[in-house]
Amino acid sequence: MAATASSTVTTAGGEVAVERRGIPGASFVKDVEAYLNQLGLDVNSTLAFLQERLQQYKVVEMKLLAQQRDLQAKIPDIEKCLDVVATLQAKKDSNEALLTDFELSEGIYSRARIENTDSVCLWLGANVMLEYSCEEATSLLQSNLENAKASLEVLVADLQFLRDQVTITQVTIARVYNWDVHQRRVRQASSPQDS
């Protein structure tokens, strides 16, 4: 399991804000006036800052969702490769030839007869293919599968954290806006009325 880096900061106008793997935490604002004083900004600047932060969260969310899709596509491929290597090993032990169809290019297949084989070739990426013994290939693929699943778990946790920060930021925007509306009404009610 991969470790997650996080830090904690206590704010004057809100609760504890936590940072997780570079994603800044949003603090829940209990006292809007104290929050505005802490930031040293007026209402409009604070709302602009919060909207910008919300957009940053959306960009990070899109990036994490793309990584999640890639990992979700990669895991079945690794599992399929593990199954193929296991099938090759089983056929090797039974001294039986394996008849299979393999893809030459998109939509074009060829039939192959695989006799006893002690090795397989694996694509490593960047147009690199290496030959491994079946045992080494199984070990490498198993390691890659475990790493991919662990990375997916961390990504899912990051996405949940990010969604929580989006919600907190949206609530903060609403609270600051509503506080400003309330303050304007109070000022309007207390100012002398011209009749």
Backbone torsions as a table, in degrees:
resi	resn	phi	psi	omega
1	MET	NA	133.7	-179.1
2	ALA	-80.2	144.5	178.5
3	ALA	-81.1	148.8	177.9
4	THR	-111.9	132.7	-179.3
5	ALA	-90.0	129.9	176.8
6	SER	-149.0	153.7	176.2
7	SER	-135.0	157.7	-175.4
8	THR	-122.7	138.5	177.8
9	VAL	-134.5	133.5	176.8
10	THR	-97.3	133.0	-178.6
11	THR	-108.5	156.3	-177.9
12	ALA	-71.5	-42.3	-174.2
13	GLY	-91.6	-0.7	-175.9
14	GLY	-150.0	-164.7	-179.8
15	GLU	-90.6	-167.8	-175.4
16	VAL	-71.0	133.3	175.5
17	ALA	-106.7	131.2	-177.2
18	VAL	-116.6	141.5	174.3
19	GLU	-106.0	134.8	-179.4
20	ARG	-127.5	117.0	176.3
21	ARG	45.7	47.2	176.3
22	GLY	86.4	-4.8	178.0
23	ILE	-91.6	115.4	-177.4
24	PRO	-67.6	140.9	179.4
25	GLY	-83.3	149.9	176.0
26	ALA	-103.8	137.3	-179.8
27	SER	-98.9	139.5	176.2
28	PHE	-74.2	129.5	-175.5
29	VAL	-95.0	115.8	175.5
30	LYS	-87.8	-44.0	-177.0
31	ASP	-117.8	104.3	-175.6
32	VAL	-63.6	-41.3	-178.3
33	GLU	-62.2	-44.5	177.1
34	ALA	-63.6	-37.2	178.7
35	TYR	-63.6	-45.5	179.0
36	LEU	-64.2	-40.3	178.3
37	ASN	-64.9	-39.4	179.6
38	GLN	-63.1	-42.2	179.7
39	LEU	-74.2	-27.0	-178.0
40	GLY	72.9	28.1	-178.3
41	LEU	-121.4	158.0	172.6
42	ASP	-82.3	177.5	-174.3
43	VAL	-62.1	-46.7	-177.2
44	ASN	-64.2	-41.0	178.1
45	SER	-66.0	-38.4	178.7
46	THR	-65.8	-43.7	178.0
47	LEU	-62.8	-40.0	177.5
48	ALA	-63.7	-42.6	177.8
49	PHE	-60.7	-45.4	-179.0
50	LEU	-67.1	-38.1	177.1
51	GLN	-64.3	-39.9	177.7
52	GLU	-64.0	-42.4	178.2
53	ARG	-62.1	-39.8	178.5
54	LEU	-62.5	-40.7	177.6
55	GLN	-66.1	-38.1	176.8
56	GLN	-62.1	-41.6	177.4
57	TYR	-61.2	-40.3	-179.5
58	LYS	-64.6	-39.6	178.1
59	VAL	-63.9	-45.8	178.9
60	VAL	-63.3	-38.9	179.3
61	GLU	-62.1	-42.2	178.6
62	MET	-62.4	-41.2	179.0
63	LYS	-63.5	-45.6	-179.8
64	LEU	-66.4	-37.1	178.1
65	LEU	-65.2	-36.4	176.8
66	ALA	-65.6	-42.6	177.3
67	GLN	-63.1	-39.4	179.5
68	GLN	-63.9	-44.1	177.8
69	ARG	-60.2	-42.5	179.7
70	ASP	-61.7	-44.9	179.8
71	LEU	-66.9	-38.2	179.4
72	GLN	-66.9	-26.4	175.7
73	ALA	-82.6	-32.3	-176.7
74	LYS	-72.4	-38.5	-175.9
75	ILE	-60.6	-47.9	177.5
76	PRO	-62.5	-33.3	177.5
77	ASP	-63.9	-43.5	179.1
78	ILE	-64.7	-42.5	178.7
79	GLU	-62.4	-38.7	178.3
80	LYS	-64.6	-41.4	177.7
81	CYS	-63.0	-40.7	177.4
82	LEU	-61.5	-41.4	178.3
83	ASP	-63.4	-40.0	179.8
84	VAL	-64.9	-44.9	179.5
85	VAL	-63.2	-41.3	178.3
86	ALA	-63.6	-38.8	177.9
87	THR	-65.0	-42.9	178.4
88	LEU	-61.4	-41.9	179.4
89	GLN	-65.9	-40.4	-179.9
90	ALA	-65.3	-41.7	179.1
91	LYS	-68.5	-33.8	179.0
92	LYS	-64.8	-43.3	-179.4
93	ASP	-66.5	-28.4	-179.1
94	SER	-93.5	1.7	-178.6
95	ASN	55.1	33.9	-179.2
96	GLU	-109.2	138.3	177.7
97	ALA	-76.3	147.7	180.0
98	LEU	-106.8	122.2	175.0
99	LEU	-97.5	129.1	-176.8
100	THR	-148.4	157.3	172.0
101	ASP	-104.7	134.7	177.8
102	PHE	-130.0	152.7	-174.4
103	GLU	-85.6	121.8	175.8
104	LEU	-82.2	-46.0	173.5
105	SER	-153.0	179.5	-173.0
106	GLU	-57.3	114.9	177.7
107	GLY	83.5	-2.4	-179.7
108	ILE	-115.4	119.7	-176.8
109	TYR	-119.5	157.2	176.7
110	SER	-135.3	151.5	179.4
111	ARG	-94.4	140.6	-179.0
112	ALA	-134.3	149.7	174.4
113	ARG	-115.6	117.7	-176.5
114	ILE	-106.5	116.1	177.3
115	GLU	-85.3	-173.3	179.4
116	ASN	-49.2	122.5	179.8
117	THR	-128.5	140.6	178.9
118	ASP	-104.6	-6.1	-175.9
119	SER	-143.2	161.4	175.2
120	VAL	-134.7	158.2	175.8
121	CYS	-108.5	132.6	-179.5
122	LEU	-118.8	136.1	172.7
123	TRP	-75.6	126.5	178.4
124	LEU	-99.1	-11.2	-177.7
125	GLY	107.0	166.8	-179.7
126	ALA	54.1	39.9	180.0
127	ASN	57.3	36.7	178.9
128	VAL	-117.5	128.2	176.4
129	MET	-127.1	135.1	178.5
130	LEU	-126.5	149.6	178.3
131	GLU	-94.8	132.0	179.8
132	TYR	-128.4	154.1	168.7
133	SER	-68.9	160.1	-178.6
134	CYS	-59.5	-38.0	-180.0
135	GLU	-67.4	-44.1	178.5
136	GLU	-63.8	-40.0	179.9
137	ALA	-63.6	-43.6	178.8
138	THR	-61.4	-44.3	179.8
139	SER	-62.8	-46.1	-179.8
140	LEU	-63.7	-46.1	-179.0
141	LEU	-65.2	-39.4	178.2
142	GLN	-63.0	-42.1	177.7
143	SER	-62.9	-44.4	178.8
144	ASN	-62.8	-38.2	179.2
145	LEU	-65.3	-45.1	178.6
146	GLU	-62.4	-43.1	178.8
147	ASN	-63.5	-41.5	-179.8
148	ALA	-65.3	-41.6	179.2
149	LYS	-66.6	-39.5	178.0
150	ALA	-65.3	-42.2	178.3
151	SER	-62.9	-38.5	179.0
152	LEU	-65.1	-40.4	177.6
153	GLU	-62.1	-42.7	179.0
154	VAL	-64.8	-41.0	179.3
155	LEU	-63.4	-41.6	179.1
156	VAL	-63.0	-42.2	177.5
157	ALA	-64.8	-40.5	177.7
158	ASP	-62.7	-42.0	179.1
159	LEU	-64.0	-40.1	178.3
160	GLN	-64.9	-43.8	177.0
161	PHE	-59.1	-44.7	-178.6
162	LEU	-63.0	-42.7	178.6
163	ARG	-63.2	-37.5	176.1
164	ASP	-62.5	-40.7	-179.8
165	GLN	-67.5	-37.3	176.8
166	VAL	-62.2	-45.2	-179.7
167	THR	-62.9	-46.0	179.5
168	ILE	-61.4	-41.7	179.9
169	THR	-65.9	-41.2	178.2
170	GLN	-63.7	-40.5	177.2
171	VAL	-64.9	-41.3	179.2
172	THR	-63.2	-42.3	177.6
173	ILE	-58.8	-46.2	-179.7
174	ALA	-63.6	-41.4	-178.9
175	ARG	-65.8	-42.7	179.8
176	VAL	-65.4	-44.1	179.8
177	TYR	-62.3	-47.9	-179.7
178	ASN	-63.7	-37.8	176.8
179	TRP	-61.6	-43.2	-179.9
180	ASP	-63.5	-43.5	178.4
181	VAL	-61.0	-44.3	179.3
182	HIS	-62.0	-44.1	179.4
183	GLN	-62.6	-38.5	178.8
184	ARG	-65.5	-41.1	179.1
185	ARG	-65.3	-40.7	178.0
186	VAL	-62.7	-45.6	178.6
187	ARG	-62.6	-39.6	179.7
188	GLN	-66.1	-41.8	-179.3
189	ALA	-68.8	-33.2	-177.9
190	SER	-85.5	-16.6	179.5
191	SER	-78.9	149.3	-179.1
192	PRO	-63.2	137.2	-178.2
193	GLN	-87.6	130.6	175.4
194	ASP	-90.2	122.8	-179.6
195	SER	-116.0	NA	NA
